Amino acid sequence: MKVRYYLIGLILIILGFLSFVSIAVLNEYSWMNITYHIILTISGFLLIALGIISMIIFLRPKNKAKPSQEEQDVDLADKLEDSAVYHAQHKKKVKDKRE
């Protein structure tokens, strides 16, 4: 899948540069005016931008760290002994043991 993004990006960038080259080639014809220059310039920039975005997607790391089951089950009050929640739970445990 990643190779597909790389190849598409490479093709889009090459087509963007060919769009700029076509301005010089088509400038020899009499029907070439400023409107065609603008259209080819915008399409060239657009193709190059899409190619760069495709390359960025190709280079982005795929694996993301997922928290393990042990980390999800840990209560924050157990970790933070200075918190008010910890002291409230600790008092409740001590009171339950006395009774």
N, C-alpha and C positions, 0 to 999 in steps of 0.2 A: 504494500500500500504506500509505503514511504517513497519507494522508487518512482511510483506513478506521480507523486507530487513533484519530485525532482525533475522528471522528464517534462512534465507539463510546464513547470516554471522555466526551464531552459528554452523550450519551444516558444513560450510567450515572450520572453526577453529577446530572442532572436527575431521574432515577428515584429516586435516594437522597433528594433533597429532597422529592419527592412522597410518599415513604414517611413522612417526618416530618409532612407536612401531613395525611396520611390518619389519623394518630393523633387530630388535633383533629376531623376530620370524623366518624370512627367513634365518637368518645367520646360522641356523642348517643344511641347505641343502648344498650339495657340489657344486651345480651350481651357488651359490650366490658368485659374485665377486665384485670388486670395482665399476664396471660400474653400477650395480644395486643399490649399496649404494648411488652413486652420483645421480642417477635418482630419487630414493625415497627421498633423502634429498632435492633436488631442488623442487620436487613436494610438499613436506611438507611445505617448506618456501613459495612457491607460493600460496598454499591453505590458509595458515594462513594470508598472506598479503591480499588476496582477501576478506577473512572474515573480517579483520579489516577495509578495505575500505567500505565494506557493512555496518558495524556497524557505521562508521562515517557518511555515508549517512542517516542512521536511526536516528542519533542524531542531524543532521543539522536542524535548525529551518526552517519551511516551509513558514511562513508569512513574507513578505517583505513590508516595509512601502511604500505606493504609495502616491505621492504628491496629495493633493486635487486640485480641479478645481480652487479655489481661489488663491492658491499659484502659479499656472501656469500662471494666467493672470496678475500678478503683474509685473509692469515694474521696472527694477532695478534702473532706474534713479530716481524714486519716493522714493526709500528707501535710496539711497546714495545722500544726499543733498550736499555733498562736492565734488561730481564728476563733471568733465567738461561737461558731457552729460546733467546733471541736469541744470547746469548754462546756457548751450546753449538752452535748451528747455524753461527755465524760461524767458530768454531774448526774445525768439520768441513769447511766450505768451504775454509778456508785450508789445512788438511791435505791435502785432495783436490787442490788446485792445486799443492802442492809435489811430489806424487808423480807 
